[in-house]
């Protein structure tokens, strides 16, 4: 029995019911409870004790709720999460945005039209790997290119996605859509991520077998699509399993990066162990095995540049997070200090 199952049993003994978050609506939610979609809201206690966005429910979360017939469910507790897909909030705001929780597979959809971009794919792979879920690369719109060009694209994607399952498919002709469906069993939750117009919603409709999600055609001149999905939502599949659709992402800022860079860039990680200095930045130090690999042609220059860019971004986010944690700790210490002074003042008056 894992942590979530143990927590669920304990909450059931306390009289709660276990539901799963299906959608977010600002401060309101929809949850799946015994097969029905029920509106829900968090308790005031949960809301005011939350310090960060991570402390609020996310799509895919299992939650302990109270529910009375004909009323909204009240979310009291979030069960332990097994995996979390997150990114830095877009724009100037600095915080973590949870994309989905308790996901088994991350389907990274990359279209084979003009929006095809290997550097963007690497970024999605880092975020997916960091989540703890298993990434799968889906190359959509395979019907738009010939067999020879398709083979070249698959080889390119394979080179930047070491060890990752890759499927090229067409939602129009249904080629290999069945192969994608076989990856989702009754206990599997899949999250779709990708840019606007790559075909996430169209594929989900094919997997569900009905036009549940709205879709639009992309512009032919630049292959850019409209945001057909406006919010994250979890949808059950008739044959078992769940899919989570997400809005197209123009920005995918890294939030937490531990060992995922090394997994996505194994050729660089392998060579970095031979660098002269253990803290080598792989930019200017003498005896850098990574730069030697670039010069010899063993490491592709574009992969090297992409790695440095993502590494620099991850280090910046980590530094900002440390500063924020220090500020929050100081604020709590001040608050505690004021409370203690108030207690002493009250005792003196007595």
Buried (B, 14 or more C-beta within 10 A) or exposed (E): EEEBEEBBEEBEEEEBBBBBBBBBEEEEBBBBBEEEEBEBBBBEEBEEEBEEEBEBBBBBBBBBBBBEEEEBBBBBBBBBBBBBBBBBBEEEEBEBBBBBBBBBBBBBBBBBBBBBEBEBBBBBBBBBBBBBBBBBBBBBBBBBBEEEEBEEBBEEBEEBBEEBBBBBBBBBEEBBBEEBBEBBEEEBBBBBBBBBBBBBBBBBBBBBEEEEBEBEEBEEEEBBBEEBBEEBBBBBBEEEBBBBBBBBBEEBBBBBBEEBBBBBBEBBBBBBEEBEEEEBBBEEBEEBBBBBBBEEEEBBEEBBEBBBEBBEBBEEBBEEBEEEEEEEEEEEEEEEEEEEEEEEEEEEEE
